[in-house]
Amino acid sequence: MERSPMFRKRLLHSAVVGALAVTGYVPASFAADAPMLEEIVVTATRREESSQEVALPVTPISGDRLERSYAQDARDLNGIAPNVQLQPVGAFQNAAAFYIRGVGSSDIESATDPGIANFIDDVYQGRISTALQDFVDVSAVEVLRGPQGTLFGRNAIGGVVHLKHNDPDLESTDFGAGVLVGQDSRFDIKFVGNVAINDTLGFRLAGKRTKTDGFYDNQTPGAPDVSGADRITLFPSMKWAPNDSWDLTLRGEYNRTRDDSWANVPYNACRTDPRVGDTGNDTVINLIRTAFANPADAVNFCGREVGDHSFKVRHDQVNGSRSDFDVWGITGKVNRYIDGAGTLTYIGNYRDVEEDVLNDFDTSDYNLFHTQRIQDHWQSSHEVRFTSEFSDVVQMVAGAYYFKQQYKMDQFTRGALTGPAGVIFGKSIQENKAWALFSNVDWNVTDQFVVTAGLRYSSETKDFEHCGVGSGNAALRECVRLTANGQVSTAVIRDDDWSALSPKLGVSYFITDEIMAYASWAKGFRSGGFNGRGNSASTVGPFDKETADNYEVGIKADLLDNRLRTNVSAFFMDYKDLQRGAIRPAPGGAGQETVTSNVGKAENYGAELELTALVTEAFTVNLTVGYLNAKNKSWCSPVLGISAVATAPAGFTQCDTAQLVTFANGSQGFLVPIDVSFLPPAQSPKWQTRLDLVYDFELGDAGTLTAAATWFYRAKNTIVSAGFPAGTLNGVNQFDGEFLNPRRPSSNIFDANVTWRSLDEKWRVSGFVKNITDELYPNTGTFVAGLFNFTQVNNPRHWGVEFTYNM
């Protein structure tokens, strides 16, 4: 059996205590009952190790901490790990826009891969649309920062968020249930049951029902409210361990979501009063003025400062409002323990997602422009890896991986702008196959000095078919074929392949058994792809893969007899062939299109601090601080929208040839690419700080009362990645004096909760308040070039009370 530093630390502590015990003297700091921070075991290197001895920046978050903080989904993890932004995708309630160190993606499109790899129980999730599912029976979440391609593969260019559920317990039979009631008719029910048939076979079932009316009040007469949630989630599992040589774990997944569509807050620019005269080309009001029954109502269509709307919106919902998902999947994991050699592991998964999302994109109480997306997606994956235990000098992880996915997407628009029959906004079909070989080796040169080398080879092929805009009728799902200028012809059918090496080199040195320093270089990549929402053959793609080199140094230390844990890291990331998406007018008068392309280069650097202090046995402090300087070295894109001339306006540098655009009404304009490398990258605040305070009051036979408080500060940052509304870079002055600025202001969020536990830990009563000061800011934004602009804001102050019982 290998003897890692984790075991050396335990042995040293035991030896010292044992030796002192012989003399009859054991200092209080070494006493067996002296409070100290618990050792946290992680699987960030695909083997179980102490988090303090893993030579990379990883933040483990236990399931117990998630319960204590009343985390409903990944959004509630913001700030726990430094330089990590976990937000929803604009207009899509369950989709995740994960950013780590300024790297990520806020694109809902399946043809575009994310920059942060999302794993559930060792399985890569190919779709981000369900990444914000409710937490149910979670054992831990591990957040890895920086490229992790060597062991986690493609699309881990910015990092990894790995969610792990509890396995069946083979030693106990127990049951627990809880009820949570809260603001806006929130009513959650959850349960966990574990049955140990014997010491070789166990079953577990966890489930949750979430229901709420949502925070928004829809002021359109007769229209339903928006942003409500209605979800059922189940995780059945089984574990069989017939002997010491192998075990099998099977885990199922089922999720039924019937949420409302997200509440879109209007952010349209009206530079002149929309009730009188012509507003020029500032907004789409010129096209839809006649749709308003009363010209004065047009004012409601104009944007407002986020703080002014007070969670009141005006959505007509004539065509409905929904965010429906049906998800099911199964994962199998087999471990074969080879005595004296190591562990051979197989992980297989199949997952199916069906979704139907209908949104009010015009954000008014008139039926102007509604969108609907229907997607079917399935994926399967297989991984075999070997983790060695045959040497104390060399530890190795090696394996092979295969992944296949397919998705089909139909997009429709309805409303006055597209006619009562609606329009097919696009249909896409894609099949993706990827495979990889990987290995990572740790060489213990001495008991203190370790050298790490890893390499992964990845290969991927995508077959893509796309059909574009066409008139709607009884055959809405039929493809309308396109030529290069958007006219009806044959479908766009393309394929491409990409391959990449993901190497890693690192060293670590144990200054003492409690202090480790490390340095590393790693390379990651994000897959290339196609534009599933391009409305012309010329913009379907493909676009190329994105790559990044990351240079990292850090120190991990357990100090003051394991009462103070301090982790510090610094990094520099060099990105090439940046992928950026933009919503812009389509060539050939085919409306709007979302186009991803390789626009340039970027450099991100920063530093991070994670600190945990056990001040007393009852008082714990957690502090994280992240500093990030993210800059675009080059970025060439037509973010100014339509121009009357083919040259850049004064003050801007044109970086490519202008593209002529002809609209359906016969008017023309130019998309002029300009150098916008000065724009701040999205979701990249310069500073981020979170402070958690937890105090336990012992009540004797009455149990324990725990009080906790959180402060989370985030500096201002840009919420969009492709320019600003109404063709400006710095915001828009409204006709009524308001100013629209699609930047998220700096914010201070305060949360608090109190929990009582009975002495036998069977009963628990809790109460919480989140966003105590009712701070309000835009989380995400969607800016449709020349048409609709809207944003989604954070949750207001809200409260809840939970009752749980464990048998």
C-alpha positions, 0 to 999 in steps of 0.5 A, a space after each residue: 500500500 502506498 504511503 502518501 504524505 496524508 498518511 505520513 501526517 497521521 503517523 507523525 501525529 500518532 507517534 508524537 502523541 504516543 511518545 509523550 503519553 509514555 512520559 505521562 505528559 500530553 500538551 493540551 494542543 495534542 490532546 485527543 479531544 482538542 478541537 482541530 479542523 477535519 481532514 477533507 478527502 477529495 478525488 480531484 486527481 481521480 484518487 482519494 487524497 487529502 485536499 491539503 496534499 493535492 497540488 492544485 486549487 480545489 475547494 471541497 464543499 461538504 454536503 453538511 455545509 450545503 445543508 447548513 447554508 440552505 443551498 438549493 442549487 449551484 447558484 448558492 455556491 457563489 463565493 465559497 470558492 474564489 473567482 468562481 461565478 455560478 449564474 443562470 443563463 439569461 432567459 433560461 431558468 435551469 441553465 448554468 452560466 459557469 465562469 471560473 477565473 473569467 472563463 466560461 460560457 453563457 450560451 444555451 446552445 447545445 452546439 456550443 460547448 461550455 468552458 467549465 466542465 460540469 460533472 455529476 458522480 464522475 460523469 461529464 454532463 454534455 448539456 448546461 440546460 439542466 446544470 441548475 437542478 436542485 441539490 438532493 442528497 449531495 455528499 460533496 461538491 468539488 470546485 477545481 480552478 484552472 485547466 483540468 484537461 489531463 484528467 477531466 478532458 475537453 471543455 475543462 479549460 477554465 475548471 471543473 464543478 463536480 457534484 457527488 451524491 451519497 452512496 448507499 450505506 451497507 452498515 445501517 438502515 435509516 430514514 429522514 424527511 424534511 419540509 420547508 415553507 417560505 416566501 411566495 408560497 414556497 413548499 419543499 418536501 425532501 426525503 432520504 431512505 437507506 436500507 442495508 440488506 446485509 453488509 454486502 448489499 444496500 439500497 438508497 432512495 432520495 427525492 425532493 419536490 420543490 414548488 414556489 410561485 416565484 418572486 415576480 408579479 406579472 401586472 398584465 391583466 389576466 396573465 399568470 405570474 412568471 418565474 415560479 418552479 414546480 420540480 420533482 427529483 429522484 435519485 435511486 441507487 444500489 451498492 453491492 460489495 460481495 467481497 473485498 475484491 470488487 463492488 458495483 454501484 448503480 445510480 438512477 436519475 429522474 427529474 420532472 420540471 414544470 417551471 414558468 419561463 424566466 422573468 425578463 425585465 425590459 432593457 430596451 433603449 428609447 433615446 426619444 419619447 416613443 409616444 411621439 414622432 419617430 425614434 430613428 434607429 434606436 429601438 425596435 419601437 419603430 417597427 411595432 408602434 402600431 401594435 400598442 393599443 395606446 401609444 403611452 404603453 410604449 413607455 413600458 417597453 423602454 428599459 428601466 433602471 434595475 432598481 425601479 421595477 421592484 419585481 414587477 413585469 408585464 408579460 402577456 403570455 398569450 402563447 403560454 409560459 413554460 420551462 419544461 424538462 424531463 430528465 432520466 439517466 443511469 450510471 454504473 460504477 464498478 471497482 475491481 481491487 487488485 491486491 498489491 497492484 491497484 484499482 481498476 474502475 469502469 464508469 458507464 452512463 446514459 442520460 436523456 433530456 427533453 425540454 420545451 421552453 417558451 419565453 416572452 422576449 419582447 417583455 411587454 404586455 402585447 403579443 409581439 415576439 415570443 420564442 420557443 425552443 424544443 430540444 431532445 438530447 441524449 448522451 452516453 459515456 464510458 470510462 476505464 481507468 487504473 489507479 496504482 498502489 504497487 509502489 510508494 515511489 510512483 503513483 499512476 492514474 491511466 485510462 481511456 474515455 469514450 463519449 457520444 451525444 446527439 441533440 435535435 433542436 427546433 426554434 419557433 417565434 410567434 407574435 405580431 412581428 412574425 405573424 399569427 402562424 409563426 416562423 421556424 427560427 431554426 432546426 439543428 441536428 448534431 451528433 458528437 463523438 469523442 474519445 481520449 487516452 490519458 495518464 497522470 504520474 506522481 513521482 515521489 523523488 523524496 519524502 518531501 519532493 514530488 514531480 507530477 506529469 500528465 498527458 491526455 490525447 483527445 479526438 472529437 468529431 461533430 456531424 451537423 445539419 442546420 435549417 433556417 428561417 421559413 414560414 410557419 404552417 401545419 408543417 412547422 417542424 419541416 426544414 427550410 433549406 438555405 443557400 449562402 444568402 439565406 434563400 430556400 435551397 438545400 440543407 446545410 450539412 457539415 462535419 468537422 473534427 478536432 484533436 488536442 493534447 492536454 499536458 500538465 507538469 508540476 512539482 510540489 514540496 512539503 516544507 513540513 508535514 503541514 505546509 506544502 508549496 507547489 507550482 504547475 503548468 497545464 494546457 486545456 482546450 474547449 471544443 470547436 463547433 457549429 452555430 445552431 442558431 445561424 440563419 444563413 449558410 455562411 455563418 453556420 461555421 465551423 469555428 475552431 477550438 479554444 486553448 489556454 495555458 495556465 501557470 500556477 503557484 500555491 501554498 497549502 498550510 495547516 497551522 496552529 495544531 490544525 486549527 488554521 487552514 490557509 491556502 494561497 494561489 496565484 495564476 496566469 492564463 494565456 488564451 488563444 482563439 477565444 470563442 465569443 458569441 454575438 446576437 446580430 442581424 443575419 445576412 440576407 434579411 433573415 432576421 437575427 442570428 446568434 453567431 459564435 466565432 474565434 475573435 482573438 486572445 486574452 490574458 487573465 491573472 490573479 490570486 486567491 486566498 482560502 482560510 478556515 479558522 477554528 477560533 474555539 471549539 464552537 466558533 468557525 470562520 471561513 474566508 475566501 478572497 479572489 483577485 482577477 485581472 481579465 483582459 482581452 488582448 485582441 477582439 474583433 467583432 461588429 458589436 456596434 450593430 448596423 451602420 449606414 457606411 462600411 467603415 468604422 466610426 471615428 474613435 474606433 479601429 476597423 479590424 476586418 471587412 464590413 459585411 452588407 446586410 439587407 433587411 426584409 423591408 429592403 433597407 440595407 446596412 453594414 456590420 463593421 468589425 471593430 477592435 473591441 479588445 478594451 471591453 471587459 470580459 463577462 462575469 469577471 469581477 476584479 474582487 470577490 470576498 466571502 466571509 462565513 461565521 458559524 457559532 454553536 451554542 451547547 444547550 445541554 439536554 436541550 440540544 444545540 443551537 447554531 447561528 450562522 451569518 454570511 457576507 458576500 462582496 462582488 465588485 462590478 462586472 460586465 454581464 454580457 460578452 458581446 457588446 452593449 444595447 442599442 449599438 453603444 459601448 458604455 450604455 444608453 441615455 433614455 428619453 426620460 433621463 434614465 441611463 441603461 448600463 449593462 454592467 452589474 454594480 458592486 454588491 454586498 449580500 448578507 445571509 443569516 440562519 439559525 438551526 436547532 438540533 435535538 441532543 440525539 440529532 433526530 430533530 432539526 428546526 431551522 430558519 433562514 433569511 437571504 439577501 437581508 438588505 434586499 440588494 438588487 442587481 442584474 445577474 445576466 443580460 440578453 441584448 438582441 442586436 437592433 431588437 430586444 434587450 432584457 435582463 434577469 435580476 437576482 433574488 430579492 430578500 426571502 425567508 424560509 423555515 425548515 423542519 426535518 426528522 431523522 430516524 
